[in-house]
Amino acid sequence: MNILRDIDEDAAAGRIYLPPATIARHCSLAPGRRAGLVREEIARADAPYERGIAGITELRQGRWAIAAAAMYPEILPEIARRGFGASPGRAKVSRSRRLAGGAWAAARA
């Protein structure tokens, strides 16, 4: 977390990126007196990092869904082209585009 690593450098440049409430709770940014503040911010940052790292393995399992999601935005222009729902039938991504998305997902398996 760059904010914690760069406290002194940022303070020297007149920048403070830590939450004011946290600074107030610990009463100091002085190097010898900020251990509690840094501990609190590390604890606050750890949970999202752990969730993110755990989610990386889920990405591999969901690669087909990710490939499909990357193609979904292409459906929107097709809906517009068809008159915003005025034309019968279903707007869809072309077969060649679906195959390309499937190849992308398979290559990352």
N, CA, C and O atoms as a printed pandas DataFrame, in Angstrom:
     atom_number atom_name residue_name chain_id  residue_number  x_coord  y_coord  z_coord
0              1         N          MET        A               1    0.855   -1.174    0.000
1              2        CA          MET        A               1    0.000    0.000    0.000
2              3         C          MET        A               1    0.895    1.229    0.000
3              4         O          MET        A               1    1.513    1.564    1.010
4              5         N          ASN        A               2    0.954    1.885   -1.130
5              6        CA          ASN        A               2    1.866    3.015   -1.298
6              7         C          ASN        A               2    1.621    4.140   -0.308
7              8         O          ASN        A               2    2.559    4.838    0.075
8              9         N          ILE        A               3    0.398    4.323    0.106
9             10        CA          ILE        A               3    0.081    5.404    1.040
10            11         C          ILE        A               3    0.861    5.219    2.336
11            12         O          ILE        A               3    1.405    6.183    2.874
12            13         N          LEU        A               4    0.919    4.003    2.836
13            14        CA          LEU        A               4    1.650    3.746    4.084
14            15         C          LEU        A               4    3.158    3.799    3.865
15            16         O          LEU        A               4    3.892    4.279    4.729
16            17         N          ARG        A               5    3.613    3.321    2.744
17            18        CA          ARG        A               5    5.040    3.331    2.454
18            19         C          ARG        A               5    5.570    4.755    2.314
19            20         O          ARG        A               5    6.711    5.038    2.679
20            21         N          ASP        A               6    4.735    5.652    1.781
21            22        CA          ASP        A               6    5.192    7.002    1.443
22            23         C          ASP        A               6    4.706    8.094    2.392
23            24         O          ASP        A               6    4.634    9.255    1.990
24            25         N          ILE        A               7    4.375    7.763    3.623
25            26        CA          ILE        A               7    3.851    8.764    4.559
26            27         C          ILE        A               7    4.789    9.969    4.662
27            28         O          ILE        A               7    4.344   11.109    4.527
28            29         N          ASP        A               8    6.065    9.731    4.895
29            30        CA          ASP        A               8    7.004   10.837    5.093
30            31         C          ASP        A               8    7.167   11.661    3.818
31            32         O          ASP        A               8    7.135   12.891    3.865
32            33         N          GLU        A               9    7.338   11.003    2.704
33            34        CA          GLU        A               9    7.512   11.696    1.423
34            35         C          GLU        A               9    6.278   12.537    1.089
35            36         O          GLU        A               9    6.399   13.688    0.669
36            37         N          ASP        A              10    5.100   11.961    1.278
37            38        CA          ASP        A              10    3.870   12.695    0.993
38            39         C          ASP        A              10    3.699   13.876    1.943
39            40         O          ASP        A              10    3.334   14.972    1.516
40            41         N          ALA        A              11    3.961   13.656    3.223
41            42        CA          ALA        A              11    3.824   14.747    4.202
42            43         C          ALA        A              11    4.778   15.893    3.879
43            44         O          ALA        A              11    4.413   17.061    4.014
44            45         N          ALA        A              12    5.998   15.566    3.452
45            46        CA          ALA        A              12    6.972   16.605    3.095
46            47         C          ALA        A              12    6.486   17.429    1.901
47            48         O          ALA        A              12    6.843   18.600    1.768
48            49         N          ALA        A              13    5.689   16.835    1.052
49            50        CA          ALA        A              13    5.145   17.535   -0.124
50            51         C          ALA        A              13    3.769   18.145    0.174
51            52         O          ALA        A              13    3.105   18.665   -0.722
52            53         N          GLY        A              14    3.350   18.074    1.451
53            54        CA          GLY        A              14    2.065   18.653    1.831
54            55         C          GLY        A              14    0.865   17.802    1.469
55            56         O          GLY        A              14   -0.252   18.311    1.382
56            57         N          ARG        A              15    1.083   16.508    1.258
57            58        CA          ARG        A              15   -0.008   15.601    0.897
58            59         C          ARG        A              15   -0.224   14.592    2.015
59            60         O          ARG        A              15    0.729   14.007    2.530
60            61         N          ILE        A              16   -1.467   14.399    2.380
61            62        CA          ILE        A              16   -1.821   13.381    3.378
62            63         C          ILE        A              16   -2.999   12.612    2.817
63            64         O          ILE        A              16   -4.067   13.175    2.579
64            65         N          TYR        A              17   -2.797   11.320    2.609
65            66        CA          TYR        A              17   -3.831   10.485    1.997
66            67         C          TYR        A              17   -4.528    9.568    2.989
67            68         O          TYR        A              17   -5.430    8.820    2.610
68            69         N          LEU        A              18   -4.131    9.613    4.230
69            70        CA          LEU        A              18   -4.762    8.766    5.243
70            71         C          LEU        A              18   -6.069    9.396    5.709
71            72         O          LEU        A              18   -6.204   10.620    5.700
72            73         N          PRO        A              19   -7.032    8.571    6.116
73            74        CA          PRO        A              19   -8.308    9.115    6.590
74            75         C          PRO        A              19   -8.100   10.012    7.812
75            76         O          PRO        A              19   -7.423    9.613    8.759
76            77         N          PRO        A              20   -8.674   11.214    7.801
77            78        CA          PRO        A              20   -8.519   12.124    8.947
78            79         C          PRO        A              20   -8.950   11.498   10.267
79            80         O          PRO        A              20   -8.322   11.745   11.296
80            81         N          ALA        A              21  -10.004   10.697   10.255
81            82        CA          ALA        A              21  -10.464   10.062   11.502
82            83         C          ALA        A              21   -9.403    9.124   12.066
83            84         O          ALA        A              21   -9.229    9.039   13.281
84            85         N          THR        A              22   -8.702    8.427   11.195
85            86        CA          THR        A              22   -7.646    7.513   11.650
86            87         C          THR        A              22   -6.487    8.311   12.252
87            88         O          THR        A              22   -5.959    7.948   13.303
88            89         N          ILE        A              23   -6.105    9.372   11.596
89            90        CA          ILE        A              23   -5.022   10.217   12.124
90            91         C          ILE        A              23   -5.436   10.782   13.480
91            92         O          ILE        A              23   -4.637   10.785   14.416
92            93         N          ALA        A              24   -6.668   11.256   13.596
93            94        CA          ALA        A              24   -7.155   11.824   14.859
94            95         C          ALA        A              24   -7.155   10.781   15.972
95            96         O          ALA        A              24   -6.804   11.086   17.112
96            97         N          ARG        A              25   -7.544    9.557   15.646
97            98        CA          ARG        A              25   -7.564    8.484   16.644
98            99         C          ARG        A              25   -6.177    8.202   17.200
99           100         O          ARG        A              25   -6.026    7.871   18.376
100          101         N          HIS        A              26   -5.165    8.335   16.346
101          102        CA          HIS        A              26   -3.800    8.000   16.755
102          103         C          HIS        A              26   -2.967    9.230   17.097
103          104         O          HIS        A              26   -1.853    9.102   17.604
104          105         N          CYS        A              27   -3.485   10.395   16.828
105          106        CA          CYS        A              27   -2.910   11.682   17.244
106          107         C          CYS        A              27   -1.554   12.031   16.656
107          108         O          CYS        A              27   -0.980   13.048   17.044
108          109         N          SER        A              28   -1.018   11.241   15.744
109          110        CA          SER        A              28    0.302   11.591   15.242
110          111         C          SER        A              28    0.641   10.850   13.955
111          112         O          SER        A              28    0.253    9.700   13.745
112          113         N          LEU        A              29    1.383   11.558   13.099
113          114        CA          LEU        A              29    1.989   10.924   11.927
114          115         C          LEU        A              29    3.498   10.838   12.117
115          116         O          LEU        A              29    4.220   10.410   11.216
116          117         N          ALA        A              30    3.968   11.243   13.286
117          118        CA          ALA        A              30    5.415   11.235   13.561
118          119         C          ALA        A              30    5.946    9.813   13.469
119          120         O          ALA        A              30    5.318    8.885   13.979
120          121         N          PRO        A              31    7.107    9.627   12.818
121          122        CA          PRO        A              31    7.652    8.282   12.598
122          123         C          PRO        A              31    7.683    7.385   13.828
123          124         O          PRO        A              31    7.344    6.206   13.719
124          125         N          GLY        A              32    8.064    7.878   14.962
125          126        CA          GLY        A              32    8.157    7.039   16.150
126          127         C          GLY        A              32    6.840    6.797   16.843
127          128         O          GLY        A              32    6.779    6.035   17.808
128          129         N          ARG        A              33    5.765    7.442   16.363
129          130        CA          ARG        A              33    4.493    7.364   17.077
130          131         C          ARG        A              33    3.341    6.873   16.207
131          132         O          ARG        A              33    2.180    6.978   16.602
132          133         N          ARG        A              34    3.642    6.350   15.057
133          134        CA          ARG        A              34    2.545    5.989   14.165
134          135         C          ARG        A              34    2.321    4.486   14.004
135          136         O          ARG        A              34    1.574    4.079   13.113
136          137         N          ALA        A              35    2.927    3.669   14.816
137          138        CA          ALA        A              35    2.784    2.217   14.670
138          139         C          ALA        A              35    1.324    1.781   14.735
139          140         O          ALA        A              35    0.895    0.946   13.939
140          141         N          GLY        A              36    0.559    2.331   15.668
141          142        CA          GLY        A              36   -0.856    1.962   15.788
142          143         C          GLY        A              36   -1.644    2.343   14.550
143          144         O          GLY        A              36   -2.486    1.573   14.088
144          145         N          LEU        A              37   -1.380    3.515   14.013
145          146        CA          LEU        A              37   -2.047    3.982   12.802
146          147         C          LEU        A              37   -1.739    3.055   11.627
147          148         O          LEU        A              37   -2.639    2.651   10.890
148          149         N          VAL        A              38   -0.479    2.728   11.466
149          150        CA          VAL        A              38   -0.072    1.860   10.353
150          151         C          VAL        A              38   -0.666    0.467   10.537
151          152         O          VAL        A              38   -1.134   -0.133    9.570
152          153         N          ARG        A              39   -0.654   -0.054   11.755
153          154        CA          ARG        A              39   -1.268   -1.363   12.014
154          155         C          ARG        A              39   -2.750   -1.362   11.637
155          156         O          ARG        A              39   -3.239   -2.305   11.015
156          157         N          GLU        A              40   -3.452   -0.311   12.014
157          158        CA          GLU        A              40   -4.882   -0.213   11.714
158          159         C          GLU        A              40   -5.129   -0.177   10.198
159          160         O          GLU        A              40   -6.041   -0.840    9.705
160          161         N          GLU        A              41   -4.335    0.582    9.474
161          162        CA          GLU        A              41   -4.516    0.683    8.029
162          163         C          GLU        A              41   -4.136   -0.627    7.323
163          164         O          GLU        A              41   -4.762   -1.000    6.331
164          165         N          ILE        A              42   -3.126   -1.312    7.827
165          166        CA          ILE        A              42   -2.765   -2.617    7.256
166          167         C          ILE        A              42   -3.912   -3.604    7.455
167          168         O          ILE        A              42   -4.269   -4.334    6.531
168          169         N          ALA        A              43   -4.482   -3.630    8.642
169          170        CA          ALA        A              43   -5.604   -4.537    8.923
170          171         C          ALA        A              43   -6.785   -4.213    8.008
171          172         O          ALA        A              43   -7.462   -5.119    7.522
172          173         N          ARG        A              44   -7.031   -2.936    7.776
173          174        CA          ARG        A              44   -8.143   -2.518    6.916
174          175         C          ARG        A              44   -7.905   -2.942    5.467
175          176         O          ARG        A              44   -8.853   -3.280    4.758
176          177         N          ALA        A              45   -6.661   -2.926    5.028
177          178        CA          ALA        A              45   -6.336   -3.276    3.635
178          179         C          ALA        A              45   -6.236   -4.783    3.418
179          180         O          ALA        A              45   -6.444   -5.255    2.300
180          181         N          ASP        A              46   -5.927   -5.533    4.444
181          182        CA          ASP        A              46   -5.708   -6.975    4.283
182          183         C          ASP        A              46   -6.923   -7.726    3.744
183          184         O          ASP        A              46   -6.779   -8.568    2.857
184          185         N          ALA        A              47   -8.102   -7.440    4.255
185          186        CA          ALA        A              47   -9.295   -8.202    3.845
186          187         C          ALA        A              47   -9.571   -8.079    2.348
187          188         O          ALA        A              47   -9.775   -9.102    1.695
188          189         N          PRO        A              48   -9.588   -6.870    1.773
189          190        CA          PRO        A              48   -9.820   -6.811    0.320
190          191         C          PRO        A              48   -8.725   -7.507   -0.489
191          192         O          PRO        A              48   -9.014   -8.134   -1.509
192          193         N          TYR        A              49   -7.476   -7.402   -0.043
193          194        CA          TYR        A              49   -6.397   -8.093   -0.748
194          195         C          TYR        A              49   -6.627   -9.599   -0.722
195          196         O          TYR        A              49   -6.485  -10.266   -1.747
196          197         N          GLU        A              50   -6.982  -10.137    0.439
197          198        CA          GLU        A              50   -7.220  -11.576    0.559
198          199         C          GLU        A              50   -8.384  -12.027   -0.312
199          200         O          GLU        A              50   -8.308  -13.075   -0.954
200          201         N          ARG        A              51   -9.469  -11.240   -0.341
201          202        CA          ARG        A              51  -10.614  -11.591   -1.195
202          203         C          ARG        A              51  -10.209  -11.559   -2.668
203          204         O          ARG        A              51  -10.607  -12.425   -3.446
204          205         N          GLY        A              52   -9.424  -10.564   -3.041
205          206        CA          GLY        A              52   -8.987  -10.457   -4.429
206          207         C          GLY        A              52   -8.116  -11.623   -4.849
207          208         O          GLY        A              52   -8.294  -12.176   -5.934
208          209         N          ILE        A              53   -7.180  -11.998   -4.001
209          210        CA          ILE        A              53   -6.287  -13.111   -4.321
210          211         C          ILE        A              53   -7.076  -14.415   -4.397
211          212         O          ILE        A              53   -6.839  -15.236   -5.283
212          213         N          ALA        A              54   -8.010  -14.604   -3.472
213          214        CA          ALA        A              54   -8.835  -15.814   -3.505
214          215         C          ALA        A              54   -9.664  -15.857   -4.788
215          216         O          ALA        A              54   -9.913  -16.939   -5.320
216          217         N          GLY        A              55  -10.092  -14.708   -5.289
217          218        CA          GLY        A              55  -10.907  -14.653   -6.489
218          219         C          GLY        A              55  -10.153  -14.993   -7.758
219          220         O          GLY        A              55  -10.771  -15.341   -8.764
220          221         N          ILE        A              56   -8.848  -14.902   -7.736
221          222        CA          ILE        A              56   -8.055  -15.206   -8.929
222          223         C          ILE        A              56   -8.298  -16.640   -9.381
223          224         O          ILE        A              56   -8.424  -16.886  -10.580
224          225         N          THR        A              57   -8.368  -17.584   -8.463
225          226        CA          THR        A              57   -8.616  -18.971   -8.859
226          227         C          THR        A              57  -10.009  -19.125   -9.458
227          228         O          THR        A              57  -10.216  -19.963  -10.335
228          229         N          GLU        A              58  -10.959  -18.330   -8.997
229          230        CA          GLU        A              58  -12.313  -18.390   -9.550
230          231         C          GLU        A              58  -12.331  -17.897  -10.993
231          232         O          GLU        A              58  -13.133  -18.378  -11.794
232          233         N          LEU        A              59  -11.476  -16.962  -11.335
233          234        CA          LEU        A              59  -11.428  -16.463  -12.706
234          235         C          LEU        A              59  -11.105  -17.584  -13.682
235          236         O          LEU        A              59  -11.692  -17.657  -14.762
236          237         N          ARG        A              60  -10.185  -18.450  -13.313
237          238        CA          ARG        A              60   -9.826  -19.555  -14.192
238          239         C          ARG        A              60  -11.019  -20.469  -14.421
239          240         O          ARG        A              60  -11.251  -20.924  -15.541
240          241         N          GLN        A              61  -11.772  -20.738  -13.371
241          242        CA          GLN        A              61  -12.931  -21.618  -13.499
242          243         C          GLN        A              61  -14.053  -20.965  -14.301
243          244         O          GLN        A              61  -14.862  -21.668  -14.908
244          245         N          GLY        A              62  -14.116  -19.648  -14.316
245          246        CA          GLY        A              62  -15.201  -18.955  -14.997
246          247         C          GLY        A              62  -14.800  -18.352  -16.333
247          248         O          GLY        A              62  -15.454  -17.421  -16.803
248          249         N          ARG        A              63  -13.736  -18.861  -16.961
249          250        CA          ARG        A              63  -13.222  -18.233  -18.188
250          251         C          ARG        A              63  -14.247  -18.181  -19.309
251          252         O          ARG        A              63  -14.241  -17.236  -20.098
252          253         N          TRP        A              64  -15.143  -19.189  -19.400
253          254        CA          TRP        A              64  -16.157  -19.158  -20.465
254          255         C          TRP        A              64  -17.145  -18.026  -20.205
255          256         O          TRP        A              64  -17.568  -17.340  -21.136
256          257         N          ALA        A              65  -17.510  -17.833  -18.956
257          258        CA          ALA        A              65  -18.428  -16.744  -18.618
258          259         C          ALA        A              65  -17.776  -15.390  -18.889
259          260         O          ALA        A              65  -18.443  -14.453  -19.326
260          261         N          ILE        A              66  -16.488  -15.291  -18.633
261          262        CA          ILE        A              66  -15.777  -14.043  -18.891
262          263         C          ILE        A              66  -15.749  -13.764  -20.389
263          264         O          ILE        A              66  -15.954  -12.627  -20.812
264          265         N          ALA        A              67  -15.499  -14.782  -21.184
265          266        CA          ALA        A              67  -15.493  -14.606  -22.646
266          267         C          ALA        A              67  -16.872  -14.173  -23.123
267          268         O          ALA        A              67  -16.978  -13.295  -23.979
268          269         N          ALA        A              68  -17.926  -14.773  -22.585
269          270        CA          ALA        A              68  -19.284  -14.395  -22.980
270          271         C          ALA        A              68  -19.579  -12.958  -22.560
271          272         O          ALA        A              68  -20.164  -12.195  -23.330
272          273         N          ALA        A              69  -19.186  -12.590  -21.366
273          274        CA          ALA        A              69  -19.439  -11.232  -20.878
274          275         C          ALA        A              69  -18.729  -10.198  -21.738
275          276         O          ALA        A              69  -19.234   -9.089  -21.913
276          277         N          ALA        A              70  -17.574  -10.542  -22.273
277          278        CA          ALA        A              70  -16.849   -9.613  -23.137
278          279         C          ALA        A              70  -17.600   -9.380  -24.443
279          280         O          ALA        A              70  -17.405   -8.356  -25.098
280          281         N          MET        A              71  -18.449  -10.317  -24.820
281          282        CA          MET        A              71  -19.208  -10.175  -26.067
282          283         C          MET        A              71  -20.560   -9.497  -25.858
283          284         O          MET        A              71  -21.121   -8.957  -26.812
284          285         N          TYR        A              72  -21.095   -9.510  -24.645
285          286        CA          TYR        A              72  -22.422   -8.944  -24.401
286          287         C          TYR        A              72  -22.576   -7.504  -24.882
287          288         O          TYR        A              72  -23.624   -7.177  -25.440
288          289         N          PRO        A              73  -21.592   -6.628  -24.698
289          290        CA          PRO        A              73  -21.775   -5.246  -25.168
290          291         C          PRO        A              73  -22.031   -5.156  -26.674
291          292         O          PRO        A              73  -22.596   -4.168  -27.145
292          293         N          GLU        A              74  -21.628   -6.162  -27.423
293          294        CA          GLU        A              74  -21.871   -6.151  -28.872
294          295         C          GLU        A              74  -23.346   -6.357  -29.202
295          296         O          GLU        A              74  -23.780   -6.042  -30.311
296          297         N          ILE        A              75  -24.109   -6.874  -28.267
297          298        CA          ILE        A              75  -25.538   -7.069  -28.496
298          299         C          ILE        A              75  -26.262   -5.715  -28.523
299          300         O          ILE        A              75  -27.239   -5.553  -29.254
300          301         N          LEU        A              76  -25.797   -4.764  -27.747
301          302        CA          LEU        A              76  -26.489   -3.475  -27.647
302          303         C          LEU        A              76  -26.579   -2.739  -28.985
303          304         O          LEU        A              76  -27.661   -2.263  -29.329
304          305         N          PRO        A              77  -25.486   -2.623  -29.759
305          306        CA          PRO        A              77  -25.625   -1.971  -31.071
306          307         C          PRO        A              77  -26.571   -2.734  -32.005
307          308         O          PRO        A              77  -27.244   -2.137  -32.845
308          309         N          GLU        A              78  -26.612   -4.046  -31.847
309          310        CA          GLU        A              78  -27.514   -4.851  -32.682
310          311         C          GLU        A              78  -28.970   -4.538  -32.328
311          312         O          GLU        A              78  -29.822   -4.465  -33.213
312          313         N          ILE        A              79  -29.251   -4.357  -31.051
313          314        CA          ILE        A              79  -30.612   -3.981  -30.636
314          315         C          ILE        A              79  -30.973   -2.632  -31.249
315          316         O          ILE        A              79  -32.084   -2.450  -31.747
316          317         N          ALA        A              80  -30.034   -1.686  -31.213
317          318        CA          ALA        A              80  -30.278   -0.364  -31.801
318          319         C          ALA        A              80  -30.484   -0.484  -33.309
319          320         O          ALA        A              80  -31.389    0.142  -33.861
320          321         N          ARG        A              81  -29.651   -1.282  -33.978
321          322        CA          ARG        A              81  -29.751   -1.454  -35.420
322          323         C          ARG        A              81  -31.113   -2.022  -35.819
323          324         O          ARG        A              81  -31.647   -1.700  -36.880
324          325         N          ARG        A              82  -31.657   -2.860  -34.965
325          326        CA          ARG        A              82  -32.944   -3.496  -35.265
326          327         C          ARG        A              82  -34.131   -2.606  -34.878
327          328         O          ARG        A              82  -35.279   -3.042  -34.961
328          329         N          GLY        A              83  -33.873   -1.392  -34.466
329          330        CA          GLY        A              83  -34.976   -0.471  -34.156
330          331         C          GLY        A              83  -35.405   -0.499  -32.705
331          332         O          GLY        A              83  -36.569   -0.231  -32.405
332          333         N          PHE        A              84  -34.504   -0.813  -31.803
333          334        CA          PHE        A              84  -34.767   -0.782  -30.362
334          335         C          PHE        A              84  -35.940   -1.666  -29.956
335          336         O          PHE        A              84  -36.772   -1.278  -29.135
336          337         N          GLY        A              85  -35.995   -2.839  -30.532
337          338        CA          GLY        A              85  -37.026   -3.802  -30.167
338          339         C          GLY        A              85  -38.207   -3.814  -31.119
339          340         O          GLY        A              85  -39.124   -4.620  -30.955
340          341         N          ALA        A              86  -38.200   -2.933  -32.114
341          342        CA          ALA        A              86  -39.318   -2.895  -33.069
342          343         C          ALA        A              86  -39.295   -4.093  -34.003
343          344         O          ALA        A              86  -40.347   -4.540  -34.460
344          345         N          SER        A              87  -38.106   -4.623  -34.294
345          346        CA          SER        A              87  -38.000   -5.777  -35.189
346          347         C          SER        A              87  -38.182   -7.058  -34.396
347          348         O          SER        A              87  -37.693   -7.174  -33.273
348          349         N          PRO        A              88  -38.893   -8.027  -34.984
349          350        CA          PRO        A              88  -39.040   -9.306  -34.271
350          351         C          PRO        A              88  -37.719  -10.071  -34.270
351          352         O          PRO        A              88  -36.823   -9.787  -35.066
352          353         N          GLY        A              89  -37.616  -10.996  -33.410
353          354        CA          GLY        A              89  -36.415  -11.819  -33.331
354          355         C          GLY        A              89  -35.481  -11.337  -32.249
355          356         O          GLY        A              89  -35.685  -10.313  -31.597
356          357         N          ARG        A              90  -34.480  -12.109  -32.102
357          358        CA          ARG        A              90  -33.546  -11.891  -30.995
358          359         C          ARG        A              90  -32.239  -11.313  -31.520
359          360         O          ARG        A              90  -31.662  -11.837  -32.473
360          361         N          ALA        A              91  -31.776  -10.241  -30.903
361          362        CA          ALA        A              91  -30.465   -9.680  -31.246
362          363         C          ALA        A              91  -29.409  -10.602  -30.657
363          364         O          ALA        A              91  -29.519  -11.030  -29.508
364          365         N          LYS        A              92  -28.389  -10.905  -31.445
365          366        CA          LYS        A              92  -27.340  -11.790  -30.941
366          367         C          LYS        A              92  -26.004  -11.463  -31.584
367          368         O          LYS        A              92  -25.927  -10.754  -32.587
368          369         N          VAL        A              93  -24.963  -11.996  -30.980
369          370        CA          VAL        A              93  -23.607  -11.839  -31.489
370          371         C          VAL        A              93  -23.410  -12.858  -32.602
371          372         O          VAL        A              93  -23.913  -13.978  -32.519
372          373         N          SER        A              94  -22.690  -12.475  -33.630
373          374        CA          SER        A              94  -22.476  -13.375  -34.768
374          375         C          SER        A              94  -21.773  -14.667  -34.326
375          376         O          SER        A              94  -21.063  -14.696  -33.321
376          377         N          ARG        A              95  -21.987  -15.706  -35.087
377          378        CA          ARG        A              95  -21.365  -17.003  -34.794
378          379         C          ARG        A              95  -19.844  -16.889  -34.793
379          380         O          ARG        A              95  -19.181  -17.458  -33.926
380          381         N          SER        A              96  -19.285  -16.158  -35.759
381          382        CA          SER        A              96  -17.821  -16.027  -35.818
382          383         C          SER        A              96  -17.287  -15.336  -34.570
383          384         O          SER        A              96  -16.220  -15.694  -34.072
384          385         N          ARG        A              97  -18.019  -14.351  -34.064
385          386        CA          ARG        A              97  -17.571  -13.660  -32.846
386          387         C          ARG        A              97  -17.677  -14.582  -31.637
387          388         O          ARG        A              97  -16.803  -14.565  -30.770
388          389         N          ARG        A              98  -18.731  -15.382  -31.569
389          390        CA          ARG        A              98  -18.861  -16.339  -30.461
390          391         C          ARG        A              98  -17.732  -17.355  -30.497
391          392         O          ARG        A              98  -17.166  -17.696  -29.458
392          393         N          LEU        A              99  -17.400  -17.842  -31.697
393          394        CA          LEU        A              99  -16.300  -18.804  -31.829
394          395         C          LEU        A              99  -14.975  -18.172  -31.420
395          396         O          LEU        A              99  -14.152  -18.823  -30.776
396          397         N          ALA        A             100  -14.762  -16.915  -31.786
397          398        CA          ALA        A             100  -13.529  -16.225  -31.397
398          399         C          ALA        A             100  -13.449  -16.097  -29.882
399          400         O          ALA        A             100  -12.381  -16.287  -29.301
400          401         N          GLY        A             101  -14.564  -15.779  -29.239
401          402        CA          GLY        A             101  -14.587  -15.689  -27.779
402          403         C          GLY        A             101  -14.321  -17.033  -27.127
403          404         O          GLY        A             101  -13.623  -17.111  -26.116
404          405         N          GLY        A             102  -14.879  -18.101  -27.708
405          406        CA          GLY        A             102  -14.631  -19.449  -27.187
406          407         C          GLY        A             102  -13.178  -19.849  -27.347
407          408         O          GLY        A             102  -12.606  -20.472  -26.453
408          409         N          ALA        A             103  -12.569  -19.498  -28.478
409          410        CA          ALA        A             103  -11.154  -19.796  -28.692
410          411         C          ALA        A             103  -10.293  -19.048  -27.695
411          412         O          ALA        A             103   -9.308  -19.589  -27.192
412          413         N          TRP        A             104  -10.656  -17.804  -27.405
413          414        CA          TRP        A             104   -9.926  -17.005  -26.426
414          415         C          TRP        A             104   -9.951  -17.686  -25.060
415          416         O          TRP        A             104   -8.925  -17.808  -24.391
416          417         N          ALA        A             105  -11.146  -18.126  -24.663
417          418        CA          ALA        A             105  -11.280  -18.769  -23.349
418          419         C          ALA        A             105  -10.529  -20.096  -23.305
419          420         O          ALA        A             105   -9.890  -20.415  -22.302
420          421         N          ALA        A             106  -10.602  -20.865  -24.377
421          422        CA          ALA        A             106   -9.907  -22.157  -24.418
422          423         C          ALA        A             106   -8.391  -21.976  -24.381
423          424         O          ALA        A             106   -7.688  -22.789  -23.781
424          425         N          ALA        A             107   -7.888  -20.938  -25.002
425          426        CA          ALA        A             107   -6.437  -20.697  -25.017
426          427         C          ALA        A             107   -5.919  -20.376  -23.627
427          428         O          ALA        A             107   -4.737  -20.572  -23.345
428          429         N          ARG        A             108   -6.777  -19.893  -22.771
429          430        CA          ARG        A             108   -6.351  -19.532  -21.421
430          431         C          ARG        A             108   -6.670  -20.617  -20.413
431          432         O          ARG        A             108   -6.490  -20.415  -19.212
432          433         N          ALA        A             109   -7.134  -21.754  -20.874
433          434        CA          ALA        A             109   -7.484  -22.869  -19.984
434          435         C          ALA        A             109   -6.239  -23.504  -19.374
435          436         O          ALA        A             109   -6.347  -24.456  -18.600
